Amino acid sequence: MKRPVWISLVLFFAFLLCIAIGWFGRIWYVLNEPSKLKEIRENSPDYKYINPLLLIDSPKEAPEFFALKNQINSYINSEKNNQDASSVSAYFRDLNTGRWIGINKETLYDPSSMLKVAVMMGYFNKSDTDPAVLEKQISYTAKVDPGQYYKPVNPLQTGVYSVSDLIKAMIVDSDNTALALLYNNDRPDFIDVLKTLQIPPPASTTTLDFMSPEIYSHLFRVLFNASYLSKETSEKALELLEGTTFNNGLVAGVPEGTVVAHKFGEHTTLTPENNVESRELHDCGIIYYPQHPYFLCVMTRGNDFTKLQSIISNISAIVYKKISDNNPLP
């Protein structure tokens, strides 16, 4: 039986309508769906025709690491229940693939000494075009820093130091005096590093909790990718970070001999009566597991540095075991 002409016409226009809906729906989706990847570019006024890509981020966590995330989260909850810490955050990133997970990754902390990495990068960035920057001499009269709990193994003595020597003392021994000398000598380059890498400054001079483990990862990722400094200075920076003398955090959680380029930070908040109100201890860096390097940042808050460093080392051990189980060494 032959189909009436009007039915054929209805079906034909319905078909065209479906195509139109699909087409305009696709356009709406493209225009309104947020970008799946976030790009951080240099945005330097020094260039007219280029805008180098520094970092790229996926907004979604990697499902293949959800089991690891659950394991870390379970451990953190147990430590908080034991009152060994009031807050713990962790951010893990596979540096080969960019796949990541985070636990309380947006909680803010005082980065303290961890910003020494940005100070170093500011000087190294300038030295890429003017190597003499690192040979500048700065004089210093020795004094004790009463606020540093983890004191330098080799504190600076009265004398004259090159910028290069001060950078080494600041990174390897986490010397606060070296930091002060370098920062006071050249603040703009440090601020430029934070601005370029989209690391927000503290909201005020009284609010020092302004860094999350995810945001802090920007510093190490551009060093690993050599996308901010030259290849040579990126390599030099990570070599210095491997030499840091603090080994009670990330390093304590991996087998002896594992290469770890990292930086720790500490902060103590005192009451008006000069009693300890809270402490913060963080350790973040790159663990060079063979063929599978990864970034791990653990930030903690509590009352006992010994307990906090134990939490960091235990999370480091959990992550290392998971990576080694998935990628057994020959």
C-alpha positions in Angstrom: 0.0 0.0 0.0 1.4 3.3 -1.1 2.2 5.8 1.8 0.3 9.1 1.5 2.3 12.1 0.2 1.6 14.1 3.4 3.1 11.4 5.6 6.3 11.4 3.6 6.5 15.1 3.8 6.1 15.0 7.6 8.8 12.4 7.9 11.1 14.4 5.6 10.7 17.6 7.6 11.0 15.7 10.9 14.3 14.4 9.6 15.4 17.9 8.7 14.3 19.2 12.1 16.4 16.5 13.9 19.4 17.5 11.9 18.9 21.1 12.7 18.4 20.4 16.4 21.6 18.3 16.4 23.6 20.9 14.6 22.5 23.9 16.7 22.8 21.7 19.9 26.4 21.0 18.9 27.1 24.7 18.4 25.5 25.5 21.8 27.6 22.8 23.5 30.9 24.1 22.0 30.1 27.7 23.0 28.9 26.9 26.5 30.8 23.9 27.7 33.9 24.9 29.7 37.2 24.0 28.1 38.3 20.5 29.1 41.9 21.7 29.3 43.2 24.7 31.2 46.3 26.4 29.6 48.8 28.6 31.5 50.8 30.7 29.0 53.7 33.1 29.7 51.8 36.2 28.5 55.0 38.1 28.4 55.0 41.7 27.0 58.5 41.0 25.7 57.2 38.9 22.8 55.0 40.1 19.9 54.5 36.9 17.9 54.7 34.1 20.5 53.1 33.1 23.8 54.9 30.0 25.2 52.8 27.3 26.9 53.9 26.7 30.4 51.4 24.3 31.9 48.3 22.4 30.8 45.7 21.0 33.1 42.8 18.6 32.9 39.9 19.5 35.3 39.1 15.8 36.0 40.9 13.4 38.2 42.2 10.1 36.8 40.0 7.1 37.5 43.0 4.7 37.3 44.3 6.4 40.5 41.0 6.3 42.5 42.1 3.3 44.5 45.2 5.2 45.5 43.1 8.2 46.4 40.8 6.1 48.6 43.8 4.6 50.3 45.4 7.9 51.1 42.1 9.4 52.2 41.4 6.5 54.5 44.9 6.9 56.1 44.4 10.7 56.5 41.0 10.2 58.2 42.6 7.8 60.6 45.4 10.2 61.5 42.8 13.0 62.0 40.7 10.7 64.2 43.8 10.0 66.3 44.3 13.8 66.5 47.8 13.6 65.1 46.8 16.2 62.5 43.9 18.7 62.1 44.3 19.0 58.4 46.1 17.0 55.7 46.1 17.5 51.9 47.8 15.6 49.1 48.2 16.1 45.4 49.7 13.4 43.1 50.5 13.8 39.5 52.0 11.3 37.0 54.5 13.5 35.2 54.5 11.4 32.0 50.8 11.5 31.4 49.6 14.5 33.4 47.0 12.3 35.1 46.3 13.3 38.7 44.3 12.9 41.9 43.9 15.2 44.9 42.7 14.8 48.5 41.6 18.1 50.1 43.7 19.6 47.3 42.2 23.1 47.6 42.7 23.5 51.3 45.0 26.5 51.9 48.2 26.5 54.0 51.2 28.8 54.7 53.8 27.7 52.2 56.6 29.4 54.2 60.0 28.0 53.1 58.5 26.3 50.1 58.4 29.7 48.4 62.2 29.6 48.3 61.8 27.7 45.1 60.2 30.7 43.5 62.9 33.0 44.7 65.5 30.6 43.2 63.5 30.5 39.9 63.4 34.3 39.8 67.2 34.6 39.9 67.7 31.7 37.5 65.3 33.2 35.0 67.3 36.4 35.0 70.6 34.4 34.8 69.4 32.8 31.5 70.1 36.1 29.8 72.6 37.6 32.3 74.8 34.9 34.0 76.6 37.6 35.9 73.5 37.9 38.2 74.6 34.8 40.0 78.0 36.2 40.8 76.8 39.4 42.5 78.3 39.7 46.1 76.1 40.3 49.1 77.5 40.9 52.6 76.0 39.4 55.8 76.5 39.7 59.6 75.7 36.5 61.4 72.6 36.2 63.7 70.4 33.4 64.8 66.9 33.0 63.4 64.7 32.1 66.4 61.7 31.2 64.3 63.2 28.3 62.4 62.5 24.9 64.0 64.4 22.8 61.4 67.6 24.8 61.5 70.3 24.8 58.8 73.0 22.1 59.0 75.5 24.7 57.9 74.2 28.1 58.9 75.7 31.2 57.2 78.6 32.9 59.0 79.5 36.5 58.8 81.0 37.2 55.4 80.4 38.0 51.8 78.5 35.5 49.6 77.7 35.3 45.9 74.0 35.0 44.9 74.8 31.5 43.7 76.1 30.5 47.1 73.1 32.0 48.8 70.7 30.1 46.5 72.4 26.9 47.4 72.2 27.6 51.2 68.5 28.7 50.8 67.6 25.5 48.9 69.8 22.8 50.3 69.8 23.9 54.0 66.5 25.9 53.8 68.4 28.8 55.3 66.0 31.6 56.2 68.9 34.2 56.3 69.9 33.3 52.8 66.3 33.7 51.7 66.0 37.2 53.3 69.2 38.4 51.7 68.1 37.2 48.2 64.5 38.4 48.6 65.5 41.9 49.8 68.1 42.1 47.0 65.5 41.4 44.2 61.8 41.2 45.0 60.3 41.9 41.6 61.6 38.7 39.9 60.1 36.6 42.7 56.7 38.3 42.3 56.9 37.9 38.6 57.4 34.1 39.0 54.2 33.8 41.0 52.3 36.0 38.6 53.4 34.2 35.5 52.6 30.8 37.0 49.3 32.0 38.3 50.1 31.4 41.9 48.0 33.9 43.9 49.6 36.0 46.6 48.3 36.0 50.2 45.0 38.0 50.6 46.6 40.1 53.3 49.6 40.4 55.5 47.7 38.6 58.3 46.4 35.8 56.2 49.3 33.6 55.3 47.4 30.4 54.5 47.2 31.0 50.7 48.8 28.0 49.1 47.2 24.7 48.1 49.2 21.6 47.0 47.6 21.7 43.6 48.7 25.3 43.0 52.2 24.7 44.4 52.7 21.9 41.8 53.1 24.6 39.2 56.6 25.4 40.3 57.9 21.9 40.0 56.0 21.1 36.9 57.5 23.9 34.9 61.0 22.9 36.2 60.4 19.3 35.1 59.1 20.5 31.7 61.8 23.2 31.3 59.0 25.4 30.1 59.8 28.5 32.2 63.6 28.4 32.6 66.1 27.1 30.1 66.9 23.4 30.1 70.2 24.0 31.7 68.9 26.1 34.6 65.8 23.9 35.1 68.3 21.0 35.4 70.4 23.0 37.9 67.4 23.9 40.0 66.2 20.3 40.3 69.7 19.2 41.1 69.8 21.6 44.0 66.4 20.5 45.2 67.6 16.9 45.2 70.3 18.0 47.6 68.0 19.3 50.3 69.1 18.1 53.8 65.5 17.5 55.1 64.9 13.8 54.7 62.1 13.1 57.2 59.2 13.6 54.8 58.9 12.4 51.3 62.4 10.9 51.3 61.7 8.8 54.3 58.8 7.1 52.5 60.8 5.7 49.6 63.6 3.2 49.3 67.1 4.5 50.0 68.8 5.8 46.9 65.6 6.9 45.2 66.2 10.3 43.7 63.8 13.0 45.1 63.9 16.6 44.2 61.8 18.4 46.8 61.3 21.3 49.1 59.8 21.4 52.6 58.2 24.2 54.6 57.3 24.8 58.2 55.3 27.3 60.1 54.3 27.8 63.7 51.4 30.0 64.9 51.8 31.3 68.4 49.2 32.5 70.9 49.5 36.0 72.4 51.0 34.2 75.4 53.7 32.8 73.1 52.4 29.3 73.3 52.1 27.0 70.2 48.7 27.3 68.7 49.3 25.2 65.6 52.1 24.0 63.4 52.3 23.3 59.6 54.7 21.1 57.8 54.8 20.4 54.1 57.0 18.5 51.7 56.5 18.6 47.9 58.6 17.4 45.0 59.4 14.9 42.3 60.0 11.3 43.0 62.1 9.8 40.1 60.7 6.3 40.0 62.4 4.7 36.9 60.4 5.5 33.7 57.5 6.8 35.9 58.5 10.1 37.7 55.7 11.6 39.7 55.0 14.7 41.7 53.7 14.4 45.2 52.8 17.3 47.5 51.6 16.7 51.1 50.6 19.6 53.3 49.7 19.2 57.0 48.5 21.1 60.0 48.6 20.0 63.6 50.5 20.5 66.9 53.5 18.2 66.7 56.1 18.3 63.9 57.3 14.8 64.6 53.7 13.4 64.0 53.3 15.6 60.9 56.5 14.5 59.3 55.5 10.9 60.0 52.2 11.5 58.2 54.1 12.9 55.2 56.5 9.9 55.0 53.7 7.4 55.3 51.7 9.0 52.5 54.9 9.0 50.4 55.3 5.3 51.2 51.7 4.5 50.2 52.1 6.3 46.8 55.5 4.7 46.1 54.2 1.2 46.8 51.2 1.8 44.5 53.5 3.0 41.7 55.9 0.1 42.1 53.1 -2.4 42.2 51.8 -1.1 38.9 55.2 -0.7 37.4 57.5 -3.4 38.9 61.2 -2.8 38.6 63.2 -5.4 36.5 
